[in-house]
Each structure stands twice: as C-alpha cells, then as structure tokens.
C-alpha cells in the first residue's frame, strides 16, 4: 500500500477538524468576536498562517516533492504543482520564514484569547497537516524533522 493511501484516515481526520474550524470561525464572526472589517475573514486569516507553515515544512529540505504538494492540495483544496509551490516559496520565502519564526506563536495566542478550545483545535490541525505532509513521501528528512519539532515547541 502506498504511503498516501495509508494516510487517508489521518487526512480525513484533518479535513473533519478543518471543517469544524471553519464553522467555528463563522460563529466567531457572527458573534462579533472577530473584526472582519479590520482583519478580513477569520478563516482566511488562520488558513494563511497554516498554509505558510506547511509551505515552510515542505521547503525545509530544499526539495518540493510531488507527494508533499499532493497532501497540501488534498487537505486544503488547492491545485498547486510542485513548480508552482517552488515559485511561491522563492518569491515569498522570506515572509513565510518571518511568519513561522516570529508571528505564529502570537497568532495562536490571539486565537486563544478568543476561544481556548478553538485555539487547541487549530494547534491540533497544524500538527496534523505537518505530520501528514512530512511523512507523505515515506521519508522525513532531518530538516523536516527539525522544522516539525520547532513548530511543536512554539505552539
């Protein structure tokens, strides 16, 4: 059985959590707890940070593998090619690094101040998607492992 096929239950678990997260973000907006005028859509705000985190992980070993891109696409409904994702990292890599190293902990804290349970769900999703992507090619490079460990320590 291929590695991707083995990860289908885990991917389904991530998708279920992601749907719960999106619904909860909508509820936060409806309750007036998130300022859409100032910050944009809540789900988009946090999805951007998640995507940047995953791209950082994918690029950690210097190689954007098709299996990793496939998991990102399957999990979040994108249709990137490896070449497109390489270009994203080439053009936005510095910003992605800043977000990962400096802003992600504050993002989690901001969410925690709104709803601790939602923050824990987001944290769980970040770890789920990173584990899925890192292991998607059947090999976790040392750089990917270090990035995943750094993520765990930060959040």
Buried (B, 14 or more C-beta within 10 A) or exposed (E): EEEBEEBEEBBEBBBEBBEEBBEBBBBBBEEEEBEEEEEEBBBEBBBEBBBBBBBBBBBBBEBBBEBBBBBBBBBBEEEBEBEEBBEBBEEEBEEBBEBBEEBBEEBBEBBBEBBEEBBBBBBBBBBBBBBBBBBBBEEBBEBBEEBBEBBEEBB
